[in-house]
Amino acid sequence: MKRIFTIIFIIILPLSLWAQTLSSISGRVIDKKTGESLPGVNVVIESLQLGTVTNSKGEYRLKKIPAGKYRLSVSFIGYSTLEKQVNLRRGELIKLDFSIEEHSEKLNEVVVSAKSEAREIRELAMPITVISMSQLSGTVNSISDVLNKSVGITMRNSGGVGSASRLSVRGLEGKRIGFFIDETPMNDNSDFINVNDIPMDMIERIEIYKGVIPAKFGGNAMGGAVNILIKEYPDRYADFSYTLESFNTHKTQAVFKRNFKDRGLVIGGGGFYTYSDNNYTMESPHVKGLKIKREHDKFKKLTLAGTIEATKLWFDKIVFEPIFINTYKEIQGIEYDIREAHTKSQAYILANSLEKDNFFIEGLDFDWSNAVAYTEYNLIDTAMHWYDHEGIAYNSDSEYGGELGNRYASNSDNKKFTYMNKLNLEYLINEKHSINFNSNFTLADGKPKDELRRLSLGKKTVFDSKMRSWIVGFTYDYRTKDDRFLNSLTSRYYLYTMNTKSTNMYGLGEVKDVDLNKNDIGFSDAMRYRFTTNFLAKISAGYDVRIPSETELLGNGMLVEPSESLLPERNTSVNLGVMYSLLGTSKSNLQLELSGFYMHLEDMIRFTKSPWGGAKYQNFGEMQTLGVEFEAKADILPTLYSYGNITYQDLRDVRDYEENSTISNPTKDMRMPNIPYLFANVGLEFHKENLLGGTGQNTRIFADLAFVEEYLYDFEMTNDQRRIPRSTTVDLGFEHSFMNERLFISGKIKNLTDANILSEFNRPLPGRVFGVKLRYIFK
Amino acid sequence: MREISSKMMLLLMGIIAISSITSCEKDDTSSPDEQDAKFLIVTTVKNADGMSGSSYMKLVPDFSGDIDNSNTVQVTFGSGIGIRGKDIFVFPSFGKDGDYNFQKYTYTGTTNLGVPTKLPLAPNSGASNVTKINDEKMYVPAYGIGKVLIINPKTMKKIGEIDLAEYAHGDNNPDPGNGIIRDGLYYLCLDQVGADYMPYADYHQVDVVVIDPKTDKVKKVISEKSTNLSFPTRPMDFVKGMIFTDEQNDMYIACVGKFGYDPTYPNNGFVCIPSGKTEFDVSKSWDISNTTIEGTAYKPTSIYNCKYIGNGKLVAYVGIFELLDMTNPYSSKNTMAVLIDLKDKTIKQIKDIPLTDGHSVCISLYKDLVIIGSYGKDKAGFFSYNPTTEEVIHRVSTIGNPTSFHYFK
């Protein structure tokens, strides 16, 4: 079956190239101060010599635009010209509203226009992949699905909906891969938001940075970062959707927004609820042929969020956002049948941000954000028996209960207070030069409590903690006037302190005070040179430091033990890339990108599991990576888009000696286990307007094939060794929109062939999954 | 032209991607079988954390020089193996994760270990040593679930079990360690450890359950409470020498204590059940933590393994608290090879055996020599010790920790 799909892809890929389906842009232009519609405004795409003027209601529509990347210019006498870069996909109908501002006497229109352009281009020196969500709007894909299709990216899932998943960029994963929402770091000291928690429909686009990360992100990332940009919704907007998937999975979502322009006030809100039984049948990784239905893997998550935004005060924008997140997750046993143990968590968050352009000084942009979070985590493991998969009961090890194999019971009540502050100052000196200052401060005070665990162990093993971290970044950007050359030089300073107590769970010593105070510096440089309009090269190099996160240092109070002696990771990287792009200049919209990368990681932090049940983060030693990735995208028919990518990443242990010895490291130069080294994706998307007749309809049908080569469970010593098997999965899906993208119906079959897929450490993943989704947008 | 080149590039991309996908087959570089392979070794390649990794088993005809891990059979990490006659037993992973099959290979004289017979046990069973009762019955204490599993070694079927939960202190599991048959009775040590795998602070005593193999019933539990010793034997088969009988048929049991990690409780040593008795003789108990190791300034704070070599003498590995690196006790090289004289109550360092970590503490016999595995600071592998001449020779270098050695006569 797999081979048939492989053959289908080989046959379909090289089909002849045809002219493409045309796209359109529509929207409204208003006065930024009064909110009134502006008739007679010019809306132009200069590169296509295509333009129009707004009607009496301020509305415009540009039709018959080929797919591509364009600069859209909005100009009106007496108003500042506004320019926006747009990425149009085949057949896409996008809506873009503009607020333009009357000239200030102090403001020089030419400078503003030039600076705006420079801001947009500056990022392009970094090795970056951008995934536009517009073409996936309304589908049942998750962010995991989308990221997994990207070159150099894998999502390390461990189960079904709500299971632990970690991003892996070029083989580096976990905490070192930055996870940002609108440039705000999410995973440094907060574990309450998972990348999959963000509904796809809310996402404008996803930026993936590899190797070198801009200082403006300011977070503690190394080797890669994923920045999810949330949509700017129209002024009056409401959006409801419901998804039904296999294994009794239900996802509902509601978002609304209202802009009271005369008062300069925007209010919005949203809620998301996910429920899943996750009761798929898996094959035991230990007993061949033993099929196990996952009966204890239920997941529930409720997120409620609101937003109040003021736009007519001295600051351009002041935003307050309260957020509430409630999660319940059962723990599914693989080796044996866990029936009661589960986790619960609640998070109360209040976020605030202030923004002002030309902050006291012309060209200085100010961006300040704060967030306070109070979280509660509970692990409940009090069962007095545990069961094997034949239903035979065994006494819990501890007389207080516990079925997780830890030999102790748990009923934890862990509380944590977190405060995060981010300041970003960006100053555009002139067209060629700009500087950026970024500061990120985090405070995390943990108060773990688990009386049952203390009773089981006969001693206290978790303690209050105070952690502070401060990361300061400074970037200087230079670009030539003709935009051929761009250089971005960044330096960072890292500081963190930690005060707590610790003891080894296995009684290896007494309770000791932990009083850490560490600092370090890092730097990077990224360059881009454009040889021709279609061909450019990028090179970047960096020395980055990542300070251990609070969870890595202190454990999570649940199953991960403290490891307070962890050292920061240090990474030296070099990235090279060439890109050939006919986007917007050819009917094929062909894009080819080839990148090579080198990384040398010292004091690598890895998650390790003890055979005795505990797990903790440890400094591994040194690791080196050489890799290459290739990606191609094109419209191979007017209605058919295709993409393909392949990644080879060779991560090797390069420690010369065993710790504290002169004995050669037995795994020197061997490939790192449990990390895929070769994977590829190919996909097709058919799209056509009004395929089934009627008007205002759009249809997309897509097929994706993902391949991961067999990789090692342990370091490779011999032929007869446990491995994580090769996997090939095929996903199929469709989406049909009615009423000019107001009503969406979509469906998907994930893992069409019901292939047996094992993740890291041979964790079984779900087989074939069906999903349908209904979405309606009031706009 | 541009469109043609675009098509070509796409085609090329598709071909590269798919051909890469379909052409990556595993290399088969296994060597042909060799005859007269009398030496079986097990090595462990641990990860940098010291507490995880992988282990490998190999039969070799020549026990000298460098032996690598190629053409090995992967076995469960750190659980070791047990050999009785030609039966090679591989135990399940210790702990809740990993392989929970109990496996039997059969030695054929060649380097080929063949295909094992598997018996899935309860997950987290902790089965890690065997005591053969007869050709069709053996006892396999299960440390993780507090039972003795009764298994037919010929058919590898479970034929019964003895539940020991009622003898547990402080929890539901008395943690059965190693045992021995003497005078028709099975003496099985109960480690009585808590959730931290250490003896309970309020229970410093040695418990041994006496089982009648004819009925598979517990006859009684005997305790030695006077010496403040605890944790009799460790559960793995490669430390089975921690319970033994001497030429007089007196039974001695080595007691671990707190692994030498707690300076306030360094007690460790030996207790004795004399010949003809089924009770301890406390006058023969010996807490070795008060005895200075000759040639050093140290006193042992734990005993990790030992092997009786006759005439009241033992080769043993003991832990030294002063050498313990608490930042990573799993790979700390604080373990010293010593010669213990039960009659004279003396302990002497066996020089030239490097200080080793806890993953390499195997002691086995090969003709007149004692084979000692060690993972030192600058040497790793198997060393031979001649008790007569006290000569130590580094016989074999290994890749990773040497964890087990067996010689098929």
Interface residues (C-beta under 8 A of the other chain):
Chain A: T6 F9 I10 L13 P14 S16 L17 H286 V287 E335 Y336 D388 I392 Y394 N395 S396 D397 S398 E399 L404 G405 N406 R407 Y408 S456 L457 G458 N504 M505 Y506 G507 L508 G509 S565 L582 S586 K587 S588 L590 L592 R606 T608 K609 S610 P611 W612 G613 K616 Q618 N619 F620 G621 F630 A632 A634 I636 S642 G644 N645 I646 R655 E658 E659 N660 S661 T662 I663 P666 T667 L678 A680 V682 F707 E709 E710 D714 F715 M717 T718 N719 D720 Q721 R722 R726 T728 F761
Chain B: R2 E3 S6 K7 M9 L10 L11 M13 G14 I15 I16 A17 I18 S20 I21 T22 C24 K26 D27 D28 T29 S30 V45 N47 A48 D49 M51 S52 G53 S54 Y56 N69 S70 N71 T72 V73 Q74 F77 G78 S93 F94 G95 K96 D97 G98 D99 Y100 N101 P120 A122 P123 N124 G144 I145 G146 A165 G170 D171 N172 N173 G194 A195 D196 Y197 M198 Y200 A201 K258 Y261 D262 D325 M326 T327 N328 P329 S331 K333 Y375 G376 K377 D378 K379 A380 I399 G400
